[in-house]
């Protein structure tokens, strides 16, 4: 067999989004694209901010000599300095360019961090529901995922449960705020409690536990709510992020990792991260994108458009009887499945040409994900289908 048994098994477990995309293609061919309502992919439908276009045009018209050559594996110093300056302002800590590595998106950053810190058999706590790739990224580097549920009603951190899951083998905890797939933001008091608990566990086991904050949605928040900076609350912490969502550049694969300057042995960690970035095959983040995002650290897409879509869906679906937590950020809903079997519910929704992803794909059976980074017109056209679905399932709306 040309494909390893483990990879075959992983493909079977991770096929839901891909499967729903393929089903969507068949339905679009059969009924027409305007009659299929695809909420499966977290692929921004907005364009990058105008500041990006202007920076792109300027660089194209006045190219920098040697701008496409190799650079330091950590990235251009001026770009890392711009990131560090932005993080320093957010955290009130002296983040330096030497504590930043430019990466191939947040996925690349997360793999670099895990490669740097994990020994075979080390445990990584992930919070349910979680981004589906976490399990595979951890396995890439010999780690063992330990799944811990957030509060199933609010999806907020359950600190006692996390504490109970930490052992002498725990090397890291991955958090994501605003969260994919729930859209919740973890407040400052929760992060402070997490930091205190982790510090106590480090003393108990004589270990160092890294809290990895996955933040590609950190600039997409609503109702004036801010996303707290992890560096303020957890000493041994690393931010991994990308500009896929805040600048609407998912195909450009540009992001970074940044270490808390207060981290124990931070220089040693950075040396390992730069080495790992190279040997994993990323070598360095895309040169052109590094040049462009350096001056865009305070830019973002129009959040009002996303908030409008959030409110549109939330008001309509809750009136129909669907139960869900109102997101504070990102662009996802994670409602409760009206059927005990979320996979069966998604199949029923598909009969109404509504494409969704079952919660089982995020480690959380009994729920489903709606990605609303889609055309507003499609959302509005879908409501009749949603009403028919709710009627079929006997929801009281």
C-alpha positions in Angstrom: 0.0 0.0 0.0 1.5 3.3 -1.1 -0.2 5.3 1.7 0.8 4.6 5.3 -1.8 3.0 7.5 -1.8 5.9 9.9 -2.3 8.4 7.2 -5.2 6.4 5.7 -6.8 6.4 9.2 -6.3 10.1 9.6 -7.9 10.8 6.2 -11.0 8.9 7.2 -11.2 10.9 10.4 -10.6 14.3 8.8 -12.8 14.0 5.7 -15.9 15.9 6.7 -15.1 19.4 5.3 -13.7 17.8 2.2 -16.6 15.5 1.9 -19.2 18.3 2.2 -17.3 20.4 -0.3 -17.5 17.5 -2.8 -21.2 17.0 -2.1 -21.7 20.8 -2.6 -20.1 20.6 -6.0 -22.5 17.8 -7.0 -25.5 19.8 -5.7 -24.4 23.0 -7.5 -24.1 21.0 -10.8 -27.6 19.6 -10.2 -29.5 22.6 -8.9 -27.4 25.6 -9.8 -25.0 27.6 -7.5 -27.6 30.1 -6.4 -29.8 27.3 -5.0 -27.1 25.6 -2.8 -26.3 27.1 0.6 -22.7 26.3 1.5 -21.6 27.2 5.0 -18.7 24.7 5.3 -15.5 26.6 4.6 -13.9 29.4 6.7 -12.7 31.1 3.5 -13.2 34.9 3.7 -15.5 36.3 1.0 -14.2 39.9 1.6 -11.3 41.5 -0.2 -8.1 42.7 1.6 -8.2 46.3 2.9 -7.3 49.1 0.5 -4.0 49.7 2.4 -2.8 46.2 1.3 -3.6 47.0 -2.3 -1.7 50.3 -2.1 1.3 48.7 -0.5 1.2 45.9 -3.2 1.0 48.5 -6.0 3.9 50.6 -4.6 6.1 47.5 -4.2 5.3 46.4 -7.8 6.1 49.8 -9.2 9.2 50.4 -7.2 10.7 47.0 -6.4 13.5 46.6 -3.8 16.6 45.1 -5.3 17.0 41.5 -4.1 13.5 41.4 -2.7 12.9 37.8 -3.8 16.1 36.3 -2.5 16.5 34.1 0.6 16.6 35.9 4.0 17.3 34.9 7.6 15.1 31.8 8.3 13.3 33.9 10.9 12.3 36.5 8.3 13.1 40.1 7.5 14.2 42.0 10.6 12.1 45.1 9.7 8.9 42.9 9.5 9.7 41.1 12.8 10.3 44.5 14.4 7.0 45.8 13.2 5.2 42.7 14.7 7.2 43.1 17.9 6.2 46.8 18.2 2.5 45.9 17.8 2.7 43.1 20.3 4.6 45.3 22.8 1.7 47.9 22.7 -0.9 45.1 23.2 0.9 43.4 26.0 2.8 46.2 27.8 5.9 44.0 27.6 9.1 44.7 25.7 8.7 42.2 22.8 11.7 42.3 20.6 12.2 41.4 16.9 14.3 38.5 18.1 11.3 36.9 19.7 9.3 36.8 16.4 9.6 34.3 13.6 7.7 34.9 10.3 6.0 31.7 9.2 3.8 30.1 6.5 0.6 31.0 8.2 -0.7 30.0 11.6 -0.5 26.3 10.7 3.1 26.6 9.9 3.7 28.6 13.1 1.9 25.9 15.2 4.0 23.1 13.7 7.2 25.0 14.3 6.3 25.5 18.0 5.3 21.9 18.5 8.5 20.7 16.7 10.5 22.9 19.0 9.1 21.8 22.3 7.8 18.2 22.0 9.7 15.0 22.9 8.0 11.7 21.8 5.1 11.0 24.1 4.7 14.5 25.5 1.1 15.5 26.0 -0.7 18.5 24.6 -4.0 19.6 26.0 -6.5 20.7 23.4 -9.9 22.2 24.3 -13.1 20.8 22.8 -14.4 21.8 20.4 -11.1 22.4 18.6 -9.8 23.2 15.1 -9.7 19.8 13.4 -6.0 19.9 12.5 -4.7 20.2 16.1 -4.7 16.4 16.5 -2.6 15.9 13.3 -0.2 18.7 14.0 0.5 17.2 17.5 1.0 13.8 15.9 3.4 15.3 13.4 5.9 15.8 16.2 5.4 12.7 18.3 3.0 14.3 20.8 -0.2 12.9 22.3 -3.4 15.0 22.3 -5.4 15.2 25.5 -8.9 16.5 24.9 -10.6 18.6 27.6 -14.1 20.0 27.1 -14.9 23.6 27.6 -18.2 24.5 29.3 -20.7 22.9 26.9 -23.3 25.7 27.4 -20.9 28.7 27.0 -17.8 27.1 25.4 -15.7 29.1 28.0 -12.6 27.7 29.7 -13.2 25.1 32.4 -10.1 25.7 34.5 -10.7 22.8 37.0 -11.1 20.3 34.1 -7.9 21.6 32.4 -6.0 21.3 35.7 -7.3 17.7 36.2 -5.9 16.8 32.7 -2.4 18.1 33.3 0.2 15.5 34.2 4.0 15.3 34.5 3.9 14.6 30.7 2.1 17.8 29.8 4.2 20.0 27.6 1.7 22.4 26.1 -1.9 23.7 26.1 -3.4 25.1 22.9 -6.1 27.7 23.1 -7.9 29.6 20.3 -9.6 33.0 21.0 -11.8 34.1 19.2 -12.5 30.4 18.8 -12.9 28.3 15.7 -15.5 26.8 15.7 -17.5 28.6 18.4 -16.6 32.3 18.0 -16.3 32.8 21.8 -13.6 35.1 23.2 -11.9 34.0 26.5 -12.0 37.0 28.9 -9.0 38.4 30.7 -10.1 36.9 34.0 -10.2 33.4 32.5 -6.7 33.8 31.0 -5.4 35.1 34.3 -6.9 32.0 36.1 -5.4 29.8 33.4 -2.0 31.4 34.0 -2.2 31.0 37.7 -3.2 27.3 37.4 -0.4 26.5 34.9 2.2 28.2 37.1 1.0 26.0 40.0 1.2 22.9 37.9 4.7 23.7 36.7 5.8 24.0 40.3 4.0 20.8 41.2 5.6 18.7 38.4 8.9 20.7 38.1 8.1 21.2 34.4 7.6 24.0 31.9 4.2 24.1 30.2 3.8 26.3 27.1 0.4 27.9 26.5 0.1 28.3 22.7 -2.5 30.9 21.8 -3.8 30.4 18.2 -5.0 33.8 17.1 -5.8 34.2 13.4 -9.2 35.8 14.4 -7.8 38.2 17.1 -8.7 41.3 15.1 -12.2 40.1 14.2 -14.4 40.8 17.3 -17.8 42.5 17.7 -19.8 44.8 20.0 -16.6 46.6 21.0 -15.1 43.6 22.7 -11.4 43.3 22.8 -9.4 40.1 22.6 -7.0 40.0 25.7 -3.3 39.5 25.0 -2.1 36.2 26.4 1.3 37.6 27.3 -0.3 39.7 30.0 -1.6 36.6 31.8 0.6 33.6 31.1 4.4 33.8 31.4 5.3 30.8 29.4 3.2 31.6 26.3 3.6 31.8 22.6 1.3 33.4 20.1 0.8 31.7 16.7 -1.2 33.6 14.1 -1.7 34.6 10.5 -3.1 37.3 8.3 -5.4 34.9 6.5 -8.5 36.3 8.2 -7.7 39.9 9.4 -6.3 40.9 6.1 -8.2 38.3 4.0 -5.0 36.7 2.7 -5.6 32.9 3.3 -3.9 31.9 0.1 -0.8 33.9 0.7 0.2 31.8 3.8 1.8 34.6 5.9 1.8 34.6 9.7 4.2 34.5 12.6 5.0 33.1 16.0 6.0 35.3 18.9 7.3 34.3 22.3 6.5 36.0 25.5 9.7 37.9 26.5 9.1 36.7 30.1 9.2 33.1 29.0 11.8 30.9 30.8 14.8 30.3 28.5 13.1 32.4 25.7 16.4 32.7 23.8 16.8 28.9 23.7 13.2 28.5 22.5 13.7 31.0 19.7 16.9 29.3 18.6 14.9 26.1 18.4 12.0 27.7 16.6 14.2 29.2 13.9 15.9 25.9 13.4 12.6 24.1 13.2 11.2 26.6 10.7 14.1 25.6 8.4 14.1 21.8 8.8 10.4 21.4 8.5 10.8 22.6 5.0 9.2 26.1 5.3 12.7 27.6 5.2 11.2 31.1 5.5 7.8 32.8 5.1 7.0 34.2 1.6 9.3 37.2 1.0 6.8 39.4 -0.9 4.1 39.0 1.8 6.6 39.8 4.6 7.4 43.1 2.8 3.7 43.9 2.5 2.4 43.1 6.0 5.2 44.9 7.8 3.2 48.2 7.7 -0.2 46.6 8.0 -0.1 45.4 11.6 -3.0 47.7 12.6 -5.1 47.1 9.5 -8.0 44.7 9.2 -11.0 43.9 7.0 -14.3 45.6 7.6 -15.6 43.8 10.8 -19.0 45.5 10.4 -19.8 43.3 7.4 -19.1 40.2 9.4 -21.1 41.5 12.4 -24.0 42.2 10.1 -24.0 38.6 8.9 -23.6 37.3 12.4 -26.7 39.2 13.6 -28.7 38.2 10.5 -28.1 34.5 11.0 -28.4 34.6 14.8 -31.7 36.4 14.8 -33.2 34.2 12.0 -32.1 30.8 13.2 -32.9 31.4 16.9 -36.4 32.5 15.9 -36.7 29.2 14.1 -35.8 27.3 17.2 -32.1 26.5 16.7 -30.0 26.8 19.9 -26.6 28.5 19.8 -24.1 30.7 21.6 -23.9 34.2 20.1 -20.3 34.6 18.9 -18.1 37.5 20.0 -15.7 37.1 17.2 -14.4 35.1 14.3 -17.0 34.1 11.7 -18.5 30.8 13.0 -21.6 29.6 14.8 -21.6 26.2 16.6 -25.2 25.4 17.3 -26.6 22.4 19.1 -27.7 19.7 16.7 -31.5 19.3 16.7 -30.9 15.6 16.3 -28.8 13.5 18.8 -26.7 12.4 15.9 -25.0 15.5 14.4 -23.9 13.5 11.3 -27.5 12.5 10.7 -28.6 16.1 11.1 -26.1 17.3 8.5 -27.4 14.7 6.1 -30.9 15.9 6.6 -29.8 19.6 6.1 -28.2 18.5 2.9 -31.6 17.4 1.5 -32.5 21.0 1.8 -29.2 22.0 0.0 -27.8 23.4 3.2 -24.2 22.4 3.6 -22.8 22.2 7.2 -20.0 20.5 9.1 -20.9 18.1 11.9 -19.5 18.8 15.4 -17.8 15.4 15.4 -15.3 16.9 13.0 -14.2 19.3 15.8 -14.3 16.6 18.5 -17.7 17.7 19.7 -20.6 15.4 18.6 -24.0 16.9 19.1 -23.2 20.2 17.5 -22.6 21.6 14.0 -20.6 24.5 12.5 -21.9 27.3 10.3 -19.2 29.4 8.6 -20.7 32.8 7.8 -17.8 34.3 5.8 -20.0 34.0 2.8 -22.0 36.2 0.5 -24.8 38.0 2.3 -27.2 37.3 -0.5 -26.6 33.6 -0.1 -27.4 33.8 3.6 -30.7 35.6 2.9 -31.6 33.2 0.1 -31.0 30.2 2.4 -33.6 31.2 5.1 -36.5 29.5 3.3 -34.5 26.3 3.2 -33.6 26.7 6.9 -37.3 27.1 7.7 -38.2 24.0 5.9 -35.4 22.1 7.7 -36.7 23.4 11.1 -40.2 22.4 10.2 -39.1 18.9 9.2 -37.3 18.5 12.6 -40.2 19.9 14.6 -38.4 22.9 16.0 -40.6 25.4 17.8 -39.9 28.8 16.2 
